[in-house]
Amino acid sequence: MPVDPATLCVLANPGSGRASRDATAIDKAMAVFGPDVPLRRLTEGQTFADAVKVALADGFTTIVAAGGDGTVTGIAQALLGTQAHLAILPLGTFNFVSRGLGLSEDPEAAARAILAGHPHRISVGTVNDQLFLNNVSLGLYPRILSEREAMYARYGRFRVLAYWTVLATILRAQRTPSFRIETEDGTRALRTPLIFIARSAYQLERFGLSGADIISDDRFAVFVARTGTRWHLMKVAFHLARKRLVPGTDVELFSAHRMTIHTAKRRPRVAFDGEKRKMLAPLQFEILPDALSIIIPDDGDRVTP
């Protein structure tokens, strides 16, 4: 059954990737939604939780996240524990969540797919009760994000800058951090420059990583980078860019349904779905089965990645 426009409320993050570069993108989508669908932009100091709470109190049952993966994750977090649905209007830089669902990055086509779509419940991952839809990273990647934000602020949001900051951060890397990981299969102590915990099969495929079957089984796909010299890390980054990671040489892969990661730092920096935050260790990872209702496109509107 198609989505009723009367149930829709669009929440926009003005700072998201393409939305900030193309001011007409959201206007094109709103023209498809129609004049009765409200557009609400986050104001200074307002959180996604605040905006979603107001929208639900006003009677809307489908909240459209207009922005990038960070916007989607923030609104999805606010919708946990409710019966409302999440829809995605991709206006970010990478849009991994929407691309994994088969949504077009054209705003008009995406809006039409939302109206013709249907709700579907999905399982989500959490770290210290923070929802994530794509991945969580520890080690180098949170530092890479800091470098990326500085480059974006100086030069604008371009994908080539995202890849450049990976190399720049690796070149400045110093000592390799240590971790202790507890899962239902036991405990392992290790030193690694990067731990990558995935929940998106699309993102794994995009970067040439195996583990889609793990995601389908409602488990975390956990990638641990092999430790080594800067040159080794450069080779790993190069293999990743060419989608030719070598299992057992570049990374080790294991899976878990629940996981606790102990770190040397009391409040390690954690990256999730393109955002970053300092979290209190140990870090508790959990799968929440069928916890989020999301609008997915019908087969005729689905775009092949």
Protein Blocks (a to p, Z undefined) as FASTA:
>chain_A
ZZdfklpccdddfkgcklmmmmmlmmmmmmmnopklccddddehiafklmmmmmmmnopa
bdcdeddfklmmmmmmmmgoiabdcddddfbfnommmmmnopafbfklmmmmmmmmccdd
dddddeehiacfkbccehjlmmmmmmmmmmmmmnopafklmmmmmmmmmmmpccdddddd
ddfkbccddddfbdcddfbfklmmmnopahjlmmmnopacdddddeddfklmmmmmmmmm
nopacehklpccdddfbdcdddfbfbdcddeehiacdddddddddddehkbccddddfkl
pccZZ
